[in-house]
Amino acid sequence: MDLRSMTGFGGAESSSADSRISVELKSVNSRFLDLNIKMPKCLNALEARIRQRIKTKLARGKVDLYITYEDYSERGRKLRLNMELARAYFEAMQQIGTELGLSREVSVRQIAMQPEVLQLSEEGEEPEALWEQLRPALDTAIQHFVEARTLEGENLGRDLLTKLSEMEELVCRIELRAPEIVANYEKRLRDKVTELLGGSGIEESRIVQEVTVYADKVCTDEELVRLHSHVDNMRKKLGQGGEVGRELDFLAQEMNREANTTLSKANDLIVSEDAIRLKTLIEKIREQVQNLE
């Protein structure tokens, strides 16, 4: 089975003499691919490439990607002086002193400490150089991430096959019970008529007619045949693997519909209990297939 869960985790890092890049991916269920990226501003120019790289490997899931970049070098770090802003602060301080009658002189330190007068800017590596360092870490993290999702998908697939076998057993039990339900109804009907008429004047044709109407009312042959078909179809889809999550979810909904109809028609305690177990099992199946890509 080539199945993938939509939950998983993967990470990797790439280091050089003066920098380190770390990549982590984690995901949960989602109807579509919802990719959220958190990374330093210096990597913003690479966002389109990063998204494209991930989209080639993933189809569904709410994916969070975390990238950290540490630059140990001193390259590109410059102290910038905003002289125009410094002059404006100086003039404003002088005006305050004049109008308030303050004699204290304005020092260089006071001006330099004002917001944005001195700024430390960092000019990192060129985008291509950053991409060359990021790409192997990103690819390795994606590989680990996909492997984790695949392992979880295989576990889900095996459990689903087990549940499908349990489901099929319940369907077969309900099928075997059907003739007994009609036979029990006929016996109760005959006993009631005998009690009322004293054993005489029983119209056999009327009895047959009533039993036929009842049998048609409680008949679940169509529902059970469709349930068998859905079970076979789901097994086949699981065996094929790939991106089958949406299809399996649809099949689970159809299974639930047939189980509901079977339960509503059941006029028998044993069938009702089995139909309830069937519905519970289908709900568990649906919860699990919604986690498949």
C-alpha positions as CSV (number, residue, x, y, z in Angstrom):
1,M,0.0,0.0,0.0
2,D,1.3,3.4,-1.0
3,L,-0.7,5.5,1.4
4,R,0.2,8.7,3.1
5,S,-1.2,10.2,6.3
6,M,-1.7,14.0,6.5
7,T,0.1,14.1,9.8
8,G,3.9,14.0,10.0
9,F,7.1,15.7,10.9
10,G,10.5,16.1,9.2
11,G,13.6,18.2,9.8
12,A,17.1,18.8,8.6
13,E,19.9,21.5,8.7
14,S,22.7,22.7,6.6
15,S,25.9,24.3,8.0
16,S,28.9,26.1,6.6
17,A,31.9,27.8,8.2
18,D,29.9,31.0,8.9
19,S,26.2,30.1,8.8
20,R,23.6,27.5,9.6
21,I,20.1,26.9,8.1
22,S,17.5,24.7,9.9
23,V,14.3,23.4,8.3
24,E,11.3,21.8,10.1
25,L,8.0,20.6,8.6
26,K,4.9,19.4,10.5
27,S,1.3,18.9,9.3
28,V,-2.2,18.0,10.3
29,N,-5.4,17.3,8.4
30,S,-6.8,19.7,5.7
31,R,-9.1,19.3,2.7
32,F,-6.5,21.0,0.6
33,L,-2.8,21.9,0.7
34,D,-2.5,24.8,3.1
35,L,1.2,25.8,3.5
36,N,2.3,28.3,6.1
37,I,5.9,29.4,6.0
38,K,7.8,31.1,8.9
39,M,11.3,32.3,8.0
40,P,13.7,35.2,8.3
41,K,13.2,38.2,6.0
42,C,16.6,37.5,4.3
43,L,15.0,34.4,2.8
44,N,11.8,36.1,1.5
45,A,13.1,36.2,-2.1
46,L,13.1,32.3,-2.0
47,E,9.5,31.8,-0.9
48,A,8.2,31.0,-4.4
49,R,10.9,28.3,-4.9
50,I,10.2,26.9,-1.5
51,R,6.5,26.6,-2.1
52,Q,7.0,25.0,-5.5
53,R,9.4,22.5,-4.0
54,I,6.9,21.4,-1.4
55,K,3.9,21.3,-3.8
56,T,5.7,18.7,-6.0
57,K,5.8,16.3,-3.0
58,L,2.5,17.0,-1.2
59,A,-1.1,17.1,-2.2
60,R,-3.1,17.8,1.0
61,G,-2.6,18.8,4.6
62,K,-2.1,21.9,6.7
63,V,1.6,22.2,6.6
64,D,3.7,24.5,8.8
65,L,7.3,25.1,7.6
66,Y,9.8,26.7,9.9
67,I,13.2,27.9,8.6
68,T,15.9,29.5,10.8
69,Y,19.0,31.2,9.5
70,E,22.1,32.0,11.6
71,D,24.9,34.1,10.1
72,Y,28.1,34.0,12.2
73,S,30.1,36.3,9.9
74,E,30.5,40.0,10.0
75,R,29.8,40.5,6.3
76,G,27.3,43.1,5.3
77,R,26.9,44.6,8.7
78,K,26.9,48.4,8.6
79,L,26.2,51.2,11.0
80,R,24.1,53.8,9.3
81,L,23.7,57.4,10.5
82,N,20.5,59.3,9.8
83,M,22.0,62.8,9.9
84,E,18.8,64.5,8.9
85,L,16.9,62.9,11.7
86,A,19.8,63.7,14.2
87,R,19.7,67.3,13.2
88,A,15.9,67.4,13.7
89,Y,16.3,65.9,17.2
90,F,19.0,68.5,18.0
91,E,16.9,71.4,16.8
92,A,13.8,70.2,18.7
93,M,15.8,69.8,21.9
94,Q,17.3,73.3,21.6
95,Q,13.8,74.7,21.1
96,I,12.6,72.9,24.2
97,G,15.5,74.4,26.2
98,T,14.9,77.9,24.9
99,E,11.1,77.9,25.5
100,L,11.4,76.3,28.9
101,G,14.4,78.3,30.0
102,L,16.7,75.3,30.4
103,S,20.4,75.9,30.2
104,R,21.6,72.3,29.9
105,E,23.4,71.6,26.6
106,V,22.5,68.9,24.3
107,S,25.2,66.2,24.0
108,V,26.1,63.9,21.1
109,R,25.2,60.9,23.2
110,Q,21.7,62.2,23.8
111,I,21.2,62.7,20.0
112,A,22.7,59.3,19.2
113,M,20.4,57.5,21.6
114,Q,17.2,58.7,19.9
115,P,15.2,56.2,17.8
116,E,16.6,55.4,14.3
117,V,19.4,58.0,14.5
118,L,21.9,55.1,14.4
119,Q,20.8,51.8,12.7
120,L,22.7,48.5,12.3
121,S,21.8,47.1,8.9
122,E,22.6,43.6,7.7
123,E,23.1,42.8,4.1
124,G,23.2,39.1,3.9
125,E,24.2,36.7,1.1
126,E,22.7,36.9,-2.4
127,P,19.5,34.9,-2.9
128,E,21.3,32.3,-5.1
129,A,23.9,31.7,-2.5
130,L,21.3,31.3,0.2
131,W,19.2,29.0,-2.1
132,E,22.2,26.7,-2.6
133,Q,22.6,26.3,1.1
134,L,18.9,26.0,1.8
135,R,18.0,23.6,-0.9
136,P,19.7,20.4,0.4
137,A,18.3,21.0,3.9
138,L,14.8,21.7,2.5
139,D,15.0,18.5,0.3
140,T,16.2,16.4,3.2
141,A,13.5,17.7,5.5
142,I,10.8,17.1,2.9
143,Q,12.1,13.5,2.4
144,H,12.0,12.8,6.2
145,F,8.6,14.4,6.3
146,V,7.2,12.3,3.4
147,E,8.7,9.1,5.0
148,A,7.0,9.9,8.3
149,R,3.6,10.4,6.5
150,T,4.1,7.2,4.5
151,L,4.8,5.2,7.6
152,E,1.7,6.5,9.3
153,G,-0.3,6.0,6.1
154,E,0.7,2.3,6.0
155,N,-0.3,1.8,9.6
156,L,-3.7,3.5,8.9
157,G,-4.1,1.3,5.8
158,R,-3.6,-1.9,7.8
159,D,-6.0,-0.8,10.5
160,L,-8.6,0.1,7.9
161,L,-8.4,-3.3,6.3
162,T,-9.0,-4.9,9.7
163,K,-12.0,-2.7,10.3
164,L,-13.4,-3.5,6.8
165,S,-13.2,-7.2,7.6
166,E,-15.1,-6.6,10.9
167,M,-17.6,-4.6,9.0
168,E,-18.1,-7.4,6.4
169,E,-18.7,-9.9,9.2
170,L,-21.5,-7.7,10.6
171,V,-23.1,-7.3,7.1
172,C,-23.1,-11.1,6.7
173,R,-24.7,-11.6,10.1
174,I,-27.5,-9.2,9.2
175,E,-28.0,-11.1,5.9
176,L,-28.2,-14.4,7.7
177,R,-30.7,-13.0,10.2
178,A,-33.1,-11.7,7.6
179,P,-35.0,-15.0,6.9
180,E,-35.4,-15.6,10.7
181,I,-37.0,-12.1,11.1
182,V,-39.7,-12.9,8.5
183,A,-40.2,-16.5,9.9
184,N,-40.6,-15.1,13.4
185,Y,-43.1,-12.5,12.2
186,E,-45.1,-15.2,10.4
187,K,-45.2,-17.4,13.5
188,R,-46.3,-14.5,15.7
189,L,-49.0,-13.6,13.2
190,R,-50.3,-17.1,13.0
191,D,-50.3,-17.5,16.8
192,K,-52.2,-14.2,17.1
193,V,-54.8,-15.2,14.5
194,T,-55.2,-18.6,16.1
195,E,-55.7,-17.0,19.5
196,L,-58.4,-14.7,18.1
197,L,-60.2,-17.2,15.8
198,G,-59.7,-20.3,17.9
199,G,-57.9,-22.1,15.1
200,S,-60.7,-21.9,12.6
201,G,-61.4,-19.7,9.6
202,I,-57.7,-18.8,9.0
203,E,-57.3,-17.3,5.5
204,E,-54.0,-18.7,4.3
205,S,-53.9,-16.2,1.4
206,R,-54.3,-13.3,3.9
207,I,-51.5,-14.6,6.0
208,V,-49.2,-14.9,3.0
209,Q,-50.2,-11.4,1.9
210,E,-49.4,-9.9,5.3
211,V,-46.1,-11.8,5.6
212,T,-45.1,-10.6,2.0
213,V,-45.9,-7.0,2.9
214,Y,-43.9,-7.3,6.1
215,A,-40.9,-9.0,4.4
216,D,-40.8,-6.2,1.8
217,K,-40.9,-3.5,4.5
218,V,-38.0,-4.9,6.5
219,C,-36.0,-6.1,3.4
220,T,-32.5,-4.7,3.4
221,D,-31.1,-6.7,0.5
222,E,-30.2,-3.6,-1.6
223,E,-28.5,-1.8,1.3
224,L,-26.5,-4.9,2.2
225,V,-25.4,-5.5,-1.4
226,R,-24.3,-1.9,-1.7
227,L,-22.4,-2.2,1.6
228,H,-20.5,-5.3,0.3
229,S,-19.7,-3.3,-2.9
230,H,-18.4,-0.3,-0.9
231,V,-16.3,-2.6,1.2
232,D,-14.8,-4.2,-1.9
233,N,-14.2,-0.8,-3.5
234,M,-12.5,0.6,-0.4
235,R,-10.2,-2.4,-0.2
236,K,-9.3,-1.9,-3.9
237,K,-8.6,1.8,-3.4
238,L,-6.4,1.1,-0.4
239,G,-4.5,-1.5,-2.4
240,Q,-4.0,1.0,-5.3
241,G,-2.7,3.7,-2.8
242,G,-1.9,7.2,-3.9
243,E,-4.0,10.2,-3.1
244,V,-7.2,8.3,-2.2
245,G,-8.3,10.2,0.9
246,R,-11.2,12.1,-0.7
247,E,-12.5,9.0,-2.5
248,L,-12.4,6.9,0.7
249,D,-14.2,9.7,2.6
250,F,-17.0,9.7,0.0
251,L,-17.3,5.9,0.2
252,A,-17.4,6.1,4.0
253,Q,-20.3,8.5,3.7
254,E,-22.1,6.1,1.4
255,M,-21.5,3.3,3.8
256,N,-23.0,5.3,6.6
257,R,-26.1,6.1,4.5
258,E,-26.7,2.4,3.9
259,A,-26.2,1.5,7.6
260,N,-28.7,4.2,8.6
261,T,-31.3,2.7,6.3
262,T,-30.6,-0.8,7.5
263,L,-31.1,0.4,11.1
264,S,-34.3,2.2,10.3
265,K,-35.8,-0.9,8.7
266,A,-34.7,-3.2,11.4
267,N,-37.6,-4.6,13.4
268,D,-35.4,-7.0,15.3
269,L,-33.2,-6.5,18.3
270,I,-30.3,-8.5,17.0
271,V,-30.2,-6.7,13.7
272,S,-30.6,-3.3,15.4
273,E,-27.6,-4.1,17.7
274,D,-25.5,-5.2,14.7
275,A,-26.5,-2.1,12.7
276,I,-25.5,0.1,15.5
277,R,-22.1,-1.6,15.7
278,L,-21.9,-1.2,12.0
279,K,-22.5,2.5,12.2
280,T,-19.9,2.9,15.0
281,L,-17.3,1.0,12.9
282,I,-18.0,3.1,9.8
283,E,-17.6,6.3,11.9
284,K,-14.2,5.1,13.0
285,I,-13.3,4.3,9.4
286,R,-14.4,7.7,8.3
287,E,-12.3,9.4,11.0
288,Q,-9.2,7.5,9.8
289,V,-9.7,8.0,6.0
290,Q,-10.0,11.8,6.6
291,N,-6.4,11.6,7.8
292,L,-5.2,10.1,4.5
293,E,-3.8,12.3,1.7
